[in-house]
Amino acid sequence: MQYQMSGASVSVLKPEAPVLPAGPRQVAPKRPRNRKILFLLLLIAVSVAIGAFLWWRGQRQQSVAQRAQISAVRSAPVGWGTMQRTIRLSGTTAAARSVLLIAPSLRGSRGDRGRSGRAGGASGSNTTQVASTATSTGSGSSPSTPTVSSTGTGTPQTASPGQASGGSGFAGSSGTSSSGAFRSATSRFGGTTRSSRSSASQSTSSQRSSLVTGDTGSTSSQLPGGGGGGGGGGGDFSLVLQQLIKPGSHVKKGEMLAEFDRQYMLLRLDDYRVSVDQQGKELVTLKANLDVAKKAHEQKIVAAKGDLDQAALDLKTLPVRSAIDSERLKLAHEEALARYKQLLSEVKHFERSQQAQYRIADLDFRQSQLELQRSEANTNRMVANAPINGLTVMQNTFRGTEFGQIQEGDQLRPGQPYMQVVDVSAMVIEAKVSQVDVEHLRIGAKAVVRFDAYPDLVLPAHVFSIGAMTNPGGMRASFVREVAVKLRLDELDPRVIPDLSVSADVVIETAPEPSTLIARESVFRDSADTDPYVFVRAGTAWVRRNVELGLANNISVAVTSGLEKGEVVALSRPPAASKGQ
């Protein structure tokens, strides 16, 4: 093999190939060196790419794991503001001023006392019988005094002399009634008792009963438990709602809210008006009849005095009289004297009897007037008007086996609440506070109210009243006691209605200057005596940092040093926290 140098190039002289015998020509195979190099380079590139991918994937998984570890810990940013110490209360909304309407309690007699044409009433005809006659003397020369009979519905009537009773001085009111029968039905002075007035006025009362019943349209005899027996009034005092305003309506003061069925009460009122008017006229008539009776009694005294004078004159004729006539005249004089003394002694009793009769009639008249006033008041009570401006809230009642809102047609019992009118222009919060925290509350303390029904609604309020005593425990443990607290809303919203559940944060202390604020649960301590610290997020790790605390409340605490606004602190202890300051 020879090598030749030609300048800078080197040529290699290959040995000459041996001369082969002539035959078919063969080409020598070429070695694929370039492919191997390319394959090797490709393999290296793929290996590098796979290694880079695996490294990137590991880094990513590590980052994801670190982020997951950080996100698994609850956290919150550090805020800034003025710290306030508050007490949280829960309660419901209510109206500061409301009126509860109840079914009226109707007053008065359930019977027919004092109503015209009713059995047992006091409006019967007051009949006064006045009888007077002179005592006849032995000689029969004394004229008989006519009997005066007077009734409450007519004019005095004069009886014939034949109706006079010779020795008693009283006469009946008619030709068929004797002195004994009349005396048994009247007082000894001619005035009738209540029983005699009732019996003497049966025809008048029955006539007036038909007149009143026909003219006034009274239906008490058709009512349950009412009617001619004198025990009516069942339907008069029923409370059936005839008209009722819709619940949730805004009403003004004086607007009609409800009306009970007043049909029977109006009829009862008409009966009492007629009865009072009639009894007033009968009272005037009774007064006149009593004056007539008084004059008749005075006439009896004058007649008895005349008989006594006549008997005294007859005694002067004794010297010329026989023994029998003399005894008769003496007896006649004694009888006339006794009669005269008796009539004089009866004067005070007669006046008292007249006063008693007039007083009884006057009391009956006053009682009818009182029942008339009660009926008028009952009629007015059966119409309910709005006492204030506000919103109507209907109450519930049992209707058979159902429990629902009161509606038209329901029959209520006296004293049963059926509607409430609330003034929505002034709303309060009725809440309760634990006996442990009540000492921190003060009248006028500011508060912030949040509504469960409207999360975006926040209204200011202030403490309006604090209960003096704790509420009963009820179903709770005996040592758990709460005190009632009322807060008044300083601002109103149309959405605020009664019975909404709310929470109120009452401010009991305010920090003098603004500071950083964090949640109270983000502060940790190793023990009660150690300094507080927090975990601050630094990249993908949690760093422990000591802090100094200020004013705190139930949910937040002020940090005077150690934190800056915008940093994120852990709300729970991280599983692995980096240590550092």
Disulfide bonds with the S-S distance in Angstrom:
none
